[in-house]
Amino acid sequence: MRHGQEHIDHDMVKIEVNLDDIPGEWLGHVMELLLKEGANDVFYIPIYMKKNRPGTMLQVLCHESQKSGMMDIIFRETTTLGARYYPLSVKRLGRQFRKVETPWGMVSVKEGLLEGKIVQQAPEYSDCKAISDKNSIPLKQVFQEVWKQLK
């Protein structure tokens, strides 16, 4: 299925582990490795574990065919002794890009399409940040200008 077309991915997996004895710096490293390996999404949720110990739940969304590689990274790079995983399906919007002119330059905007109609719009962060840095203006000002152009 082409990435730009609306579709459902049926062969997805969510992997999750609870971590209570891992330094925060390691978590950032693990996220980088998982994303580099091809994870669709990686995120952390603060949780409380046995004896009210604070911990972190690591969740990874990936294709079923990537599960083994993701779990290898998790077991090698974290302190967990076990991982849960669940099959799931993901509905994905179609995607297209367009350029928006601002007083400081062009910004790409990603648009999400549902049944051929635009239902989501998001300015590309990297374009907005480059304009902000180059022109010494607040990042939020660049985003506000793009949103104004989208109306």
C-alpha positions in Angstrom: 0.0 0.0 0.0 1.4 3.4 -0.9 2.1 5.6 2.1 0.1 8.6 0.7 -3.1 6.6 0.4 -5.7 6.1 3.1 -5.4 2.5 4.3 -5.4 0.1 7.3 -2.3 -1.8 8.4 -3.4 -5.1 9.9 0.0 -6.6 10.6 1.1 -4.2 13.4 2.3 -5.0 16.9 2.5 -3.0 20.1 5.3 -4.1 22.4 5.4 -2.8 26.0 7.7 -3.2 29.0 7.6 -1.7 32.5 10.9 -0.3 33.7 11.7 0.8 37.2 15.5 0.7 37.4 16.8 2.4 34.3 18.5 5.8 34.0 16.7 8.4 31.9 19.7 8.8 29.6 19.4 5.2 28.6 15.7 5.7 27.7 16.6 8.3 25.1 19.3 6.0 23.7 16.8 3.1 23.4 14.3 5.3 21.7 16.9 6.3 19.1 17.8 2.7 18.4 14.2 1.6 18.1 13.4 4.4 15.7 16.5 3.7 13.6 15.5 0.1 13.5 12.2 1.2 11.9 9.7 1.5 14.7 6.6 3.5 13.7 6.3 5.0 17.1 8.1 4.9 20.5 6.9 6.5 23.6 7.2 6.4 27.4 4.4 6.7 30.0 5.1 7.3 33.7 3.6 4.5 35.9 3.7 3.2 39.5 4.9 -0.3 40.0 5.0 -2.7 43.0 5.5 -1.0 46.4 4.5 2.3 44.7 7.9 2.6 43.0 7.8 5.1 40.1 8.6 3.5 36.8 8.3 4.0 33.1 6.3 2.0 30.5 8.1 1.8 27.1 5.7 1.2 24.2 6.8 0.5 20.7 4.5 0.3 17.6 6.0 -1.6 14.7 5.2 -4.0 11.9 4.9 -7.7 12.9 7.9 -8.5 10.7 10.0 -6.1 12.9 9.0 -7.5 16.3 12.0 -9.7 16.8 14.5 -6.9 16.0 12.7 -4.5 18.3 12.6 -7.0 21.2 16.3 -7.7 20.7 17.0 -4.0 21.2 14.7 -3.9 24.2 16.3 -6.9 26.0 19.9 -5.8 25.1 19.5 -2.1 26.0 17.0 -2.0 28.9 16.7 -3.7 32.3 13.5 -5.6 31.6 13.2 -9.3 32.0 10.0 -9.7 29.9 8.0 -7.9 27.2 4.3 -8.0 26.3 3.1 -7.7 22.7 -0.3 -7.4 21.1 -1.4 -7.6 17.5 -3.3 -4.6 16.3 -4.5 -2.7 13.2 -3.8 0.9 12.4 -6.0 3.2 10.3 -3.8 5.6 8.4 -5.0 8.7 6.6 -3.8 9.5 3.1 -1.1 12.1 3.1 -0.1 15.0 0.8 2.2 18.0 1.1 1.9 21.5 0.0 4.0 24.7 0.4 2.8 27.8 2.2 4.5 31.2 1.7 5.4 33.2 4.8 7.1 36.6 4.9 10.4 34.7 5.7 10.2 31.9 3.2 8.3 28.7 2.2 7.1 26.1 4.7 5.9 22.6 3.9 2.6 21.5 5.4 1.6 17.9 5.7 -2.1 17.3 5.1 -4.1 14.2 6.3 -6.8 13.0 3.9 -9.9 11.1 5.0 -12.0 9.9 2.0 -10.2 12.5 -0.1 -10.9 15.5 2.2 -8.3 17.3 4.3 -9.0 16.6 8.0 -5.5 17.3 9.4 -2.8 19.9 8.7 0.6 20.3 10.3 3.4 22.7 9.4 6.8 20.9 9.1 8.7 21.6 12.3 12.1 21.5 10.6 11.1 24.2 8.1 9.6 26.4 10.8 12.7 26.0 13.0 15.0 26.9 10.2 13.1 30.1 9.5 13.0 30.9 13.2 16.7 30.4 13.6 17.6 32.3 10.4 15.4 35.3 11.2 15.8 35.3 15.0 12.1 35.2 15.5 10.1 33.0 17.9 9.2 29.6 16.6 5.6 30.1 17.6 5.4 33.2 15.4 6.4 31.2 12.4 3.8 28.5 13.2 1.1 31.2 13.7 1.9 32.7 10.3 1.6 29.4 8.6 -1.8 28.7 10.3 -2.9 32.1 9.2 -2.1 31.3 5.6 -4.0 28.0 5.9 -7.3 29.6 6.8 
